[in-house]
Amino acid sequence: MAVCARGLDKFVASLRFCRKWQLQNERLFSTSACRPAAGSEPPKFVPPSKPVIVDKTQSVASMRKFLSPEFVPPRQRTAPFKFFLERKDMVRRRKMLNIPEFYVGSVLAVTMADPNASGKTNRFVGICIQRGGKGLGATFVLRNIVNGQGVEICYELYNPRIQKMEVLKLEKRLDDNLMYLRDALPEYSTIDPEMKPVPFSPTGEVPVNQLKVRMRPKPWSKHWERPKFNIQGIRFDQCLTPRQMEGAQKRAQPWLEYDMLKEYDTSKLQQQILQEVELTENCRTM
Amino acid sequence: MAFPRLLGQLPLLLVQTSSTIIQRNFSVSTAAAAVQKMTRVRVVDNSSLGNTPYHRPPRVIHVYTKNGVGKVGDKVLLAIKGQKKKALIVGHKMPGERMTPRFDSNNVVLIEDNGNPTGTRIKVPVPTSLREMKGDYSKVLAIANTFV
């Protein structure tokens, strides 16, 4: 070690001498002598190749740009500051708990703290049939059929009792509200609680399940055939006569599509909020 | 088949998408239906009284609460097979608190006057909130198989 140190010292000293000599003699030598001979091209500057950084710390699911719908505030007469504060709190909670990207129609498994359950935790697997609410009160409803009994649980996304949320199957359906599964045949709401997570690609489009569901005989809890629900995911040809379908179309309100007061374009707002959320997340991690 | 519809609560569901116009201002949940007098219920234990077929379904004729509305853990009086029997509500169709389960049928377990259940097993899942209810439901919980 000492030998290396001595050698290093000598090397450094010689370097210093060379540099000092160079600096002293710069004034004596003309800079034109240092220029290459006239006629030859200067060596073209080749920038060093960019290193490819594979960010392994970034989780697989966050590759797709997804803003959860509860971040976008509704159009109402409230000061935007309220929504800003809520978003701050939402981001803080998301630091503690990984709330994955999911849609209505995805299969989720939620583990929540339950003082009355054995082991203090309660795990429920179900298909998401509805996502409601905005801000910190955002909820989603999971449905499953357990021992022949249909059970639905409305979970709050930001409730501190939730300990873990896993997406077992990420997919979308033809509608964004699957409440009609209550009147559909039970096979469409049954999810195996020991289901293995289905691998999904972190980039690209989310697969849309084109499944059309078969219904139980009428009466249903709601008149799902009516155009106001605009349900695409039911096989109406198997449960309704054409006459009934025509009767349902009588209640159509075709002018609603052209109602300008009902328009609420959230694309710009979504972009803004996405940037803001990403900024706050990065500030925190730094 | 006329259910009393409580139209008091109609949650507004606004679906925002990045494109314009697609908005819904209606409720997609069923009418709130709690257990009250004349409600037809489903007996979920394996007692003979609850499972033998009869030409009339079991109906609630009295709810032992201050208001006449029965929720999970409330005792009710049923009319089954021409006789009166007490029962305990273990799940209803009405959406309750967030994070608690909502069942697709109004489930009921037959009990005696001293609180002992008539049946010996409950196959249907039972909410865990029964454990912290006031009243001695330990025997009913003991015969339950699965908890939600």
Chai-1 contact restraints between the chains, C-beta under 6 A:
chainA,res_idxA,chainB,res_idxB,connection_type,confidence,min_distance_angstrom,max_distance_angstrom,comment,restraint_id
A,V72,B,Q16,contact,1.0,0.0,6.0,A-B,restraint_1
A,P74,B,L14,contact,1.0,0.0,6.0,A-B,restraint_2
A,D114,B,T128,contact,1.0,0.0,6.0,A-B,restraint_3
A,N116,B,T128,contact,1.0,0.0,6.0,A-B,restraint_4
A,N116,B,R131,contact,1.0,0.0,6.0,A-B,restraint_5
A,N116,B,E132,contact,1.0,0.0,6.0,A-B,restraint_6
A,A117,B,T128,contact,1.0,0.0,6.0,A-B,restraint_7
A,G132,B,L13,contact,1.0,0.0,6.0,A-B,restraint_8
A,V146,B,P125,contact,1.0,0.0,6.0,A-B,restraint_9
A,N147,B,K123,contact,1.0,0.0,6.0,A-B,restraint_10
A,N147,B,V124,contact,1.0,0.0,6.0,A-B,restraint_11
A,Q149,B,V124,contact,1.0,0.0,6.0,A-B,restraint_12
A,Q149,B,P125,contact,1.0,0.0,6.0,A-B,restraint_13
A,G150,B,D104,contact,1.0,0.0,6.0,A-B,restraint_14
A,V151,B,P101,contact,1.0,0.0,6.0,A-B,restraint_15
A,V151,B,F103,contact,1.0,0.0,6.0,A-B,restraint_16
A,V151,B,V148,contact,1.0,0.0,6.0,A-B,restraint_17
A,E152,B,R102,contact,1.0,0.0,6.0,A-B,restraint_18
A,I153,B,P101,contact,1.0,0.0,6.0,A-B,restraint_19
A,C154,B,R98,contact,1.0,0.0,6.0,A-B,restraint_20
A,E156,B,R98,contact,1.0,0.0,6.0,A-B,restraint_21
A,D176,B,V15,contact,1.0,0.0,6.0,A-B,restraint_22
A,N177,B,V28,contact,1.0,0.0,6.0,A-B,restraint_23
A,M179,B,V28,contact,1.0,0.0,6.0,A-B,restraint_24
A,S221,B,T30,contact,1.0,0.0,6.0,A-B,restraint_25
A,K262,B,Q23,contact,1.0,0.0,6.0,A-B,restraint_26
A,E263,B,T20,contact,1.0,0.0,6.0,A-B,restraint_27
A,E263,B,I21,contact,1.0,0.0,6.0,A-B,restraint_28
A,D265,B,T20,contact,1.0,0.0,6.0,A-B,restraint_29
A,T266,B,Q16,contact,1.0,0.0,6.0,A-B,restraint_30
A,T266,B,S18,contact,1.0,0.0,6.0,A-B,restraint_31
A,S267,B,S18,contact,1.0,0.0,6.0,A-B,restraint_32
